[in-house]
């Protein structure tokens, strides 16, 4: 497939702009190449050759052939082409790709800069490639795993915002792995060597939340025998992660806003202002904009924490990642996923998302006596219309809660979190349904 914008102008290898570009490529600390407008590699630095292919036919091999194993440009295979973006924007471009290097597939951050002649026309491109260590398209590593388009978009958002100090709001359903994305953001930032401090907001009362967040002085309330440092202080120099920020009591939202606006806080029972030093990352499964309209969440706090929102996809939106995720959760079990099991999983909507899939795989590994997990080893609740007859909502809730209680390996508090409700609400519903 040939586009007019891909055609290379007639330029000499000795063109001054190309000579300068080759020096820039050689001086790069990361893999880098010089490209023609029709994707041909004109020059490659040693780091690129070491990572991808030692013997490159300069002027013949194309970038997509070496880094992707594609016969055509990457935008013809479901990925965004930075070279095409450069031409369309008449300026630099940056994308997140999955490259095939010598050691296997890996996530990379690709930056591309145009090379111009004296008339300002783009005659070539320099591509710089940085490896991402916080995620992998292959199983067997700790952290984020996947290579679907929606997963990569969330990962690209993490990569872009990490170097800044902007507050980040991760938006996604319960069980989608928001804390893993928050940790990845922390590790990619300049604060990566400092503490990452997660705070679960949903299970804390107003008094306990304030003490946990800001700490307290000895004798400040009954039972406070000693001074206690808060989590804000524990996160000094690092990242404070407030999970389920929407569950913070309305009265405490004022104090949290004051912390963010002034950069100072006071321990409970103290009048001394302490300087805070942390990067804020929040997460929620709730619709905070709706909560502000209903008066359950402060609008000024919402604007403070929503500086850079990143949607985290639900598992049903990234079913292409099922094979690699299942392999990740079966790591070390000696089991693999059969085709019938994979087909059954693809029909499921996963209300519990990644957390539900992990539990399914761990349970299936125990139920399977052989080496291959098939559909009969899965205990799935029907989740699509047409998979069962219509029943009343009360009966559907009873059936689902009965299944959830049996399927969930943790305690009631963690089950409530997986279901996206408070522990009190779960206890009440179980009591009402006689469960």
C-alpha positions as CSV (number, residue, x, y, z in Angstrom):
1,X,0.0,0.0,0.0
2,X,1.5,3.3,-1.1
3,X,0.5,6.8,0.0
4,X,1.7,10.1,-1.6
5,X,3.0,11.3,1.8
6,X,5.3,8.3,2.0
7,X,7.2,9.0,-1.1
8,X,10.9,10.0,-0.5
9,X,12.2,13.2,-2.1
10,X,15.5,12.8,-4.0
11,X,18.2,13.6,-1.4
12,X,21.8,12.8,-1.2
13,X,23.5,10.8,1.5
14,X,25.8,13.7,1.9
15,X,23.1,16.2,2.6
16,X,24.2,18.5,5.5
17,X,20.9,17.9,7.5
18,X,21.4,14.1,7.2
19,X,25.0,14.3,8.3
20,X,23.9,16.2,11.5
21,X,21.1,13.8,12.0
22,X,23.5,10.8,11.9
23,X,25.6,12.5,14.7
24,X,22.4,12.9,16.8
25,X,21.6,9.2,16.3
26,X,25.1,8.1,17.3
27,X,25.1,10.4,20.3
28,X,21.8,9.1,21.7
29,X,21.9,7.0,24.9
30,X,18.9,5.0,23.8
31,X,18.3,2.9,20.6
32,X,17.9,5.4,17.8
33,X,17.6,5.3,14.0
34,X,17.5,7.7,11.0
35,X,14.6,7.1,8.7
36,X,13.6,8.1,5.2
37,X,10.1,9.2,4.4
38,X,9.3,5.7,3.1
39,X,10.4,4.0,6.3
40,X,13.9,2.9,5.2
41,X,16.6,2.8,7.9
42,X,19.4,5.1,6.8
43,X,21.5,4.9,10.0
44,X,21.3,3.0,13.3
45,X,23.3,3.5,16.5
46,X,25.0,0.5,18.3
47,X,22.3,0.5,20.9
48,X,19.6,-0.1,18.3
49,X,21.6,-2.9,16.6
50,X,22.2,-4.6,19.9
51,X,18.6,-4.5,20.9
52,X,17.0,-5.4,17.6
53,X,19.3,-6.7,14.8
54,X,23.0,-6.5,14.4
55,X,23.1,-6.7,10.6
56,X,20.8,-4.0,9.1
57,X,20.8,-3.3,5.4
58,X,20.9,0.5,5.4
59,X,18.8,2.0,2.8
60,X,16.8,-1.2,2.3
61,X,15.4,-2.5,5.6
62,X,12.4,-0.7,6.9
63,X,11.7,0.2,10.5
64,X,8.4,-1.8,10.8
65,X,10.2,-4.9,9.4
66,X,12.9,-4.8,12.1
67,X,11.0,-3.6,15.2
68,X,7.6,-5.1,14.5
69,X,8.2,-8.0,12.1
70,X,5.4,-6.3,9.9
71,X,5.5,-6.3,6.1
72,X,3.8,-3.0,6.0
73,X,3.7,0.2,8.2
74,X,2.5,-0.2,11.7
75,X,-0.7,1.8,11.2
76,X,-1.8,-0.9,8.8
77,X,-1.5,-3.4,11.6
78,X,-3.5,-1.6,14.4
79,X,-0.8,0.7,15.8
80,X,-0.3,4.4,15.4
81,X,2.6,5.3,13.1
82,X,4.8,8.1,14.5
83,X,6.3,8.8,11.1
84,X,2.9,9.4,9.6
85,X,2.0,11.5,12.6
86,X,5.1,13.6,12.1
87,X,4.1,14.4,8.5
88,X,0.5,15.1,9.3
89,X,1.4,17.4,12.2
90,X,4.5,18.8,10.6
91,X,6.3,18.3,13.9
92,X,7.4,15.8,16.5
93,X,5.3,12.8,17.5
94,X,5.3,10.3,20.3
95,X,3.5,6.9,20.7
96,X,3.6,3.8,22.8
97,X,4.3,0.6,20.8
98,X,5.0,-3.1,21.4
99,X,8.3,-4.0,19.7
100,X,9.8,-7.4,19.0
101,X,13.4,-7.2,20.2
102,X,15.9,-10.0,20.5
103,X,14.7,-10.9,24.0
104,X,11.0,-10.9,23.0
105,X,8.1,-8.5,23.0
106,X,8.4,-5.3,25.0
107,X,6.5,-2.0,25.5
108,X,8.5,1.0,24.2
109,X,8.0,4.7,24.2
110,X,8.8,5.9,20.6
111,X,9.7,9.6,20.0
112,X,10.1,10.9,16.5
113,X,11.6,14.2,15.3
114,X,11.6,15.5,11.7
115,X,14.8,16.3,9.9
116,X,14.4,19.4,7.7
117,X,16.3,20.9,4.8
118,X,17.1,24.6,4.5
119,X,13.6,25.3,3.1
120,X,12.0,23.7,6.1
121,X,10.8,20.6,4.2
122,X,10.9,17.3,6.1
123,X,13.4,15.0,4.4
124,X,13.9,12.4,7.1
125,X,13.2,11.4,10.7
126,X,15.1,10.5,13.9
127,X,13.4,7.8,16.0
128,X,14.4,7.4,19.7
129,X,13.2,4.3,21.6
130,X,12.9,4.0,25.3
131,X,12.0,0.7,27.0
132,X,9.2,0.6,29.6
133,X,10.1,-1.6,32.6
134,X,6.8,-1.2,34.4
135,X,4.7,-3.2,32.0
136,X,5.1,-6.2,29.7
137,X,3.1,-7.8,26.9
138,X,4.4,-11.2,28.1
139,X,3.6,-13.2,31.3
140,X,6.1,-13.9,34.0
141,X,6.9,-10.4,35.3
142,X,5.5,-8.5,38.2
143,X,3.3,-5.5,37.6
144,X,1.2,-4.6,34.6
145,X,0.6,-7.2,31.8
146,X,-1.1,-6.8,28.5
147,X,-0.9,-5.4,24.9
148,X,-4.5,-4.6,23.9
149,X,-5.1,-1.1,22.4
150,X,-7.1,0.1,25.4
151,X,-4.4,-1.2,27.9
152,X,-1.7,0.6,25.8
153,X,-3.7,3.8,25.8
154,X,-3.8,3.8,29.7
155,X,-0.1,2.9,29.8
156,X,0.7,5.8,27.4
157,X,-1.2,8.2,29.7
158,X,0.9,6.9,32.7
159,X,4.1,7.4,30.7
160,X,3.2,10.9,29.6
161,X,2.2,12.3,33.0
162,X,4.8,10.4,35.2
163,X,7.6,13.0,34.8
164,X,5.4,15.9,35.9
165,X,4.1,16.6,39.4
166,X,0.4,16.9,38.3
167,X,-2.2,15.1,40.4
168,X,-3.5,12.0,38.6
169,X,-7.0,10.5,38.8
170,X,-7.4,6.9,37.8
171,X,-10.9,6.1,36.7
172,X,-12.1,2.5,36.6
173,X,-14.3,-0.2,38.0
174,X,-13.3,-2.2,41.1
175,X,-10.8,-4.9,40.3
176,X,-9.3,-3.3,37.2
177,X,-5.8,-3.0,38.8
178,X,-5.8,0.8,39.5
179,X,-3.2,0.3,42.3
180,X,-0.9,-1.4,39.8
181,X,-1.2,1.5,37.4
182,X,-0.6,3.9,40.3
183,X,2.6,2.0,41.3
184,X,3.7,2.1,37.6
185,X,3.2,5.8,37.5
186,X,5.3,6.2,40.7
187,X,8.1,4.0,39.4
188,X,8.3,6.0,36.2
189,X,8.4,9.3,38.0
190,X,11.4,11.1,39.5
191,X,10.1,10.0,42.9
192,X,10.4,6.4,42.0
193,X,13.1,5.6,44.6
194,X,11.0,7.2,47.4
195,X,8.1,5.5,49.2
196,X,4.8,4.6,47.5
197,X,2.1,4.9,50.2
198,X,-1.4,3.5,49.4
199,X,-4.4,4.6,51.5
200,X,-7.7,2.6,51.3
201,X,-10.3,5.4,51.8
202,X,-13.4,3.2,51.8
203,X,-12.9,1.4,55.0
204,X,-12.0,4.3,57.3
205,X,-14.2,6.3,59.6
206,X,-13.9,10.1,59.7
207,X,-11.9,10.1,63.0
208,X,-9.7,7.1,61.9
209,X,-9.1,8.6,58.4
210,X,-7.8,11.9,59.8
211,X,-5.4,10.1,62.3
212,X,-4.2,7.7,59.6
213,X,-3.6,10.4,57.1
214,X,-2.1,13.2,59.3
215,X,-0.9,11.2,62.4
216,X,-1.6,12.2,66.0
217,X,0.1,13.4,69.1
218,X,0.2,11.4,72.3
219,X,-3.0,12.0,74.4
220,X,-4.9,13.7,71.5
221,X,-7.8,11.2,72.0
222,X,-8.6,8.2,74.1
223,X,-6.2,5.4,73.3
224,X,-3.5,7.7,71.7
225,X,-0.7,6.8,74.1
226,X,2.2,7.7,71.7
227,X,2.8,10.0,68.9
228,X,2.0,8.5,65.5
229,X,3.3,9.6,62.1
230,X,0.6,9.8,59.4
231,X,0.7,8.4,55.9
232,X,1.3,11.9,54.4
233,X,4.5,12.0,56.4
234,X,5.4,8.4,55.4
235,X,5.0,9.4,51.7
236,X,7.6,12.3,52.1
237,X,9.5,12.6,48.8
238,X,7.3,9.9,47.2
239,X,3.7,9.2,46.1
240,X,0.5,9.2,48.1
241,X,-2.1,7.0,46.5
242,X,-5.7,7.6,47.7
243,X,-7.8,4.6,46.6
244,X,-11.5,5.1,46.3
245,X,-11.2,8.9,47.0
246,X,-15.0,9.2,46.4
247,X,-15.6,7.5,49.8
248,X,-13.8,10.2,51.8
249,X,-16.3,11.7,54.2
250,X,-17.6,15.1,53.2
251,X,-16.3,16.7,56.4
252,X,-12.7,15.5,55.8
253,X,-12.7,16.6,52.2
254,X,-12.2,20.1,53.4
255,X,-9.0,19.1,55.3
256,X,-7.8,17.2,52.3
257,X,-8.4,20.2,50.1
258,X,-6.5,22.4,52.6
259,X,-3.6,20.0,52.5
260,X,-3.4,20.2,48.7
261,X,-3.8,23.9,48.5
262,X,-1.4,24.9,51.3
263,X,1.0,22.0,51.1
264,X,0.9,21.8,55.0
265,X,-1.0,19.7,57.5
266,X,-1.3,19.3,61.3
267,X,-1.2,16.1,63.3
268,X,-4.4,15.5,65.3
269,X,-3.9,17.2,68.6
270,X,-1.2,19.5,67.4
271,X,-1.0,23.2,66.3
272,X,2.3,22.9,64.5
273,X,2.0,23.1,60.7
274,X,4.2,20.5,58.9
275,X,5.3,20.9,55.3
276,X,4.1,18.1,53.0
277,X,6.1,16.7,50.1
278,X,4.3,14.1,48.0
279,X,2.9,13.4,44.5
280,X,-0.9,12.7,44.7
281,X,-2.5,9.9,42.8
282,X,-6.2,9.1,43.4
283,X,-8.5,6.4,42.1
284,X,-12.2,5.8,42.1
285,X,-14.8,3.6,40.6
286,X,-17.5,6.2,41.3
287,X,-18.8,9.0,39.1
288,X,-17.3,11.9,40.9
289,X,-18.9,14.5,38.6
290,X,-22.3,13.1,39.5
291,X,-21.3,13.1,43.2
292,X,-20.5,16.8,43.0
293,X,-23.9,17.5,41.6
294,X,-25.5,15.5,44.4
295,X,-23.5,17.3,47.0
296,X,-21.6,14.2,48.1
297,X,-18.2,15.4,46.8
298,X,-16.7,18.9,46.9
299,X,-16.4,20.5,43.4
300,X,-13.2,22.4,44.4
301,X,-11.6,19.1,45.5
302,X,-12.7,17.4,42.3
303,X,-11.0,20.0,40.2
304,X,-7.9,19.7,42.3
305,X,-7.5,15.9,41.9
306,X,-8.7,15.7,38.3
307,X,-5.8,17.5,36.7
308,X,-4.9,14.4,34.6
309,X,-7.6,11.7,34.4
310,X,-6.7,8.3,33.0
311,X,-9.4,5.8,32.3
312,X,-8.4,2.2,33.3
313,X,-10.2,-0.3,31.1
314,X,-12.5,-3.0,32.4
315,X,-11.5,-6.6,31.6
316,X,-14.4,-7.0,29.2
317,X,-12.9,-4.1,27.2
318,X,-9.6,-5.8,26.8
319,X,-10.5,-9.5,26.2
320,X,-7.5,-9.7,23.8
321,X,-5.4,-9.8,26.9
322,X,-7.1,-12.9,28.3
323,X,-4.4,-15.4,27.2
324,X,-1.5,-13.4,28.6
325,X,-3.3,-12.6,31.8
326,X,-4.4,-16.2,32.4
327,X,-0.8,-17.4,31.8
328,X,0.4,-14.8,34.3
329,X,-2.1,-16.0,37.0
330,X,-1.2,-19.7,36.2
331,X,2.5,-19.0,36.5
332,X,4.2,-21.7,38.6
333,X,1.1,-24.0,38.7
334,X,2.1,-26.3,35.8
335,X,-1.2,-25.6,34.2
336,X,-2.1,-24.0,30.9
337,X,-5.4,-22.7,29.5
338,X,-7.3,-24.9,27.0
339,X,-9.3,-23.5,24.0
340,X,-12.7,-24.4,25.5
341,X,-11.8,-22.5,28.7
342,X,-10.6,-19.5,26.7
343,X,-13.8,-19.5,24.6
344,X,-15.9,-19.6,27.7
345,X,-14.0,-16.8,29.3
346,X,-14.5,-14.6,26.2
347,X,-18.2,-14.9,26.6
348,X,-18.1,-13.6,30.2
349,X,-18.4,-9.9,31.2
350,X,-16.3,-10.2,34.3
351,X,-18.1,-8.0,36.9
352,X,-15.1,-8.5,39.2
353,X,-12.6,-7.6,36.4
354,X,-8.9,-8.7,36.8
355,X,-9.4,-9.7,40.4
356,X,-12.2,-12.1,39.4
357,X,-10.0,-13.6,36.6
358,X,-7.2,-14.2,39.0
359,X,-9.5,-16.0,41.5
360,X,-10.9,-18.0,38.6
361,X,-7.5,-19.2,37.5
362,X,-6.3,-20.0,40.9
363,X,-9.5,-22.0,41.6
364,X,-9.4,-23.7,38.2
365,X,-5.8,-24.8,38.8
366,X,-6.9,-26.6,41.9
367,X,-10.0,-28.2,40.3
368,X,-8.0,-29.4,37.2
369,X,-6.2,-32.7,37.7
370,X,-4.4,-32.6,34.3
371,X,-2.1,-30.0,32.8
372,X,-4.8,-28.2,30.7
373,X,-7.6,-26.2,32.1
374,X,-10.9,-26.5,30.1
375,X,-14.3,-25.0,30.4
376,X,-15.6,-27.6,32.9
377,X,-13.0,-26.4,35.4
378,X,-14.4,-22.8,35.4
379,X,-17.1,-21.7,37.9
380,X,-18.6,-18.7,36.2
381,X,-21.8,-16.9,37.0
382,X,-23.8,-16.3,33.8
383,X,-23.2,-12.7,32.8
384,X,-24.7,-12.1,29.4
385,X,-28.4,-11.6,28.4
386,X,-29.6,-14.9,26.9
387,X,-27.4,-17.2,29.0
388,X,-30.2,-17.8,31.5
389,X,-34.0,-17.3,31.8
390,X,-35.3,-14.0,33.2
391,X,-35.8,-13.9,36.9
392,X,-36.7,-11.1,39.4
393,X,-34.0,-8.7,40.4
394,X,-34.3,-9.9,43.9
395,X,-33.7,-13.5,42.8
396,X,-30.8,-12.4,40.5
397,X,-29.2,-10.5,43.4
398,X,-29.6,-13.5,45.7
399,X,-28.1,-15.9,43.2
400,X,-25.2,-13.5,42.5
401,X,-24.4,-12.9,46.1
402,X,-24.6,-16.6,46.9
403,X,-22.1,-17.3,44.1
404,X,-19.8,-14.3,45.2
405,X,-19.7,-15.5,48.8
406,X,-18.6,-19.0,47.7
407,X,-16.2,-17.8,45.0
408,X,-14.4,-15.1,46.8
409,X,-11.3,-16.4,48.8
410,X,-11.0,-13.4,51.1
411,X,-13.0,-12.0,54.0
412,X,-16.2,-10.0,53.8
413,X,-14.4,-6.7,53.8
414,X,-12.4,-7.6,50.7
415,X,-15.5,-9.1,49.1
416,X,-17.3,-5.8,49.7
417,X,-14.4,-3.9,48.0
418,X,-14.6,-6.3,45.0
419,X,-18.3,-5.7,44.6
420,X,-17.9,-2.0,44.9
421,X,-20.0,-1.5,48.0
422,X,-19.2,-0.7,51.6
423,X,-18.8,-3.5,54.1
424,X,-21.9,-2.3,56.0
425,X,-24.0,-2.5,52.8
426,X,-22.8,-6.0,52.1
427,X,-23.5,-7.2,55.6
428,X,-27.0,-5.8,55.4
429,X,-27.8,-7.4,52.0
430,X,-26.5,-10.8,53.2
431,X,-28.6,-10.6,56.3
432,X,-31.7,-9.6,54.2
433,X,-31.2,-12.4,51.8
434,X,-30.6,-14.9,54.6
435,X,-27.0,-15.5,53.5
